[in-house]
Amino acid sequence: MAAGRQAACVEIGGIPIALSTNDESFLDLLRQRYNGFLSSSLPEFELEFDLTRAGIVSDDDIQVRREGGVWLIERGDFHARWDPVTGRGTVRQNANPYSLDSVLRILHSLILAERGGFLLHAASAICDGRAYLFSGVSGAGKTTTTRLAPADITLLTDEISYLRPNVDGYSAFGTPFAGELAKSGENCFAPVSALFFLEKGPENRVDELTSTEAVRRLMRNILFFAEDRSLVEKLLATACDFVAKVPIRRLTFYPDERVWDEIRNFQGVPEHA
Amino acid sequence: MPEDCIYIARSSAIAARALAGEMMVMNSADSTFFTLNQVATAIFQAADGHTPLREIVRNQICEQFDVDPEQALADAEQFVADLSAHGILLVSNQPLAAETPR
């Protein structure tokens, strides 16, 4: 780390990343934003932030590509370079927290892809020691489901679920990446019991999905930005493994608190375990 | 070799995986995702760049599936055109280098 820089270590999904800057107000911002995910662990990776005045939050498409061994991550509001061998990278952006979130999400998606995990556009929560994931198109009910959760449910995220393989399946970790709920998830994890693709309907009902339909829906909701065939191959293999190990169902639900009775009572086995 | 001979090869930009008898194909360039049925999977797997499509249909499709050869070829040409438009298959009237694993 260069002289004059200060760093905060942010540990999401058990992966500690040092975020360093020479701007004290930016350091305060990221400490506040990732409060609950700050860590004293030895960082596995380091990102150096150099702040610019230019740029606003951009609607441009994100470009993630590999040049030599280095990942280049670019959007209108930030430019980042990350070397997966040294574990170090640099980011040029303004002090916008949404740009910071985007860079972190992309970095984690690249790290996870190599480790057999992934980020999923899904809400997730822990119920009776097991994690449940809720995915679906925008408006399907991810935030609604988390809003309806009883008091003993631990929210991991209402927007971006963090998944890593464990010895016999997958674990879901809490993330600070919030959606409509505007609330950070809890910094904890649990083994995944099921992934539900949500649809609102007149009654609560759980339906099976074929394995290929499950993979298709899963791939549609995985956050991945790199145009890189080898990583896409790994991701597809991971999705197939996930489908083999985790029950995936369509959950049609009437939006009231009884949906959580359906979830508590769910005991599924993967279709192709 | 007839002038209308079509050769097909899998693009180097795709990832593919078989599951439950179907082939799932993802284009890494734009993240489009396709699930191929058994007939389409047979054509996809035979797309080695140097076997003409007509021969693939005759040897792979008509031998494995109870289909009319002319109809099978017409369907295969449509399928190849669709996947070619999405960058999954490369099409040429000359032999091509095979680019991806089966």
Chai-1 contact restraints between the chains, C-beta under 6 A:
chainA,res_idxA,chainB,res_idxB,connection_type,confidence,min_distance_angstrom,max_distance_angstrom,comment,restraint_id
A,S211,B,L19,contact,1.0,0.0,6.0,A-B,restraint_1
A,S211,B,A20,contact,1.0,0.0,6.0,A-B,restraint_2
A,T212,B,L19,contact,1.0,0.0,6.0,A-B,restraint_3
A,T212,B,A20,contact,1.0,0.0,6.0,A-B,restraint_4
A,T212,B,E22,contact,1.0,0.0,6.0,A-B,restraint_5
A,T212,B,T35,contact,1.0,0.0,6.0,A-B,restraint_6
A,V215,B,M24,contact,1.0,0.0,6.0,A-B,restraint_7
A,R216,B,T35,contact,1.0,0.0,6.0,A-B,restraint_8
A,M219,B,F33,contact,1.0,0.0,6.0,A-B,restraint_9
A,E227,B,S28,contact,1.0,0.0,6.0,A-B,restraint_10
A,E227,B,A29,contact,1.0,0.0,6.0,A-B,restraint_11
A,R229,B,A13,contact,1.0,0.0,6.0,A-B,restraint_12
A,R229,B,S28,contact,1.0,0.0,6.0,A-B,restraint_13
A,V232,B,A15,contact,1.0,0.0,6.0,A-B,restraint_14
A,V232,B,M26,contact,1.0,0.0,6.0,A-B,restraint_15
A,V232,B,S28,contact,1.0,0.0,6.0,A-B,restraint_16
A,E233,B,A15,contact,1.0,0.0,6.0,A-B,restraint_17
A,L236,B,A15,contact,1.0,0.0,6.0,A-B,restraint_18
A,L236,B,R17,contact,1.0,0.0,6.0,A-B,restraint_19
A,L236,B,M26,contact,1.0,0.0,6.0,A-B,restraint_20
A,C240,B,R17,contact,1.0,0.0,6.0,A-B,restraint_21
A,C240,B,L19,contact,1.0,0.0,6.0,A-B,restraint_22
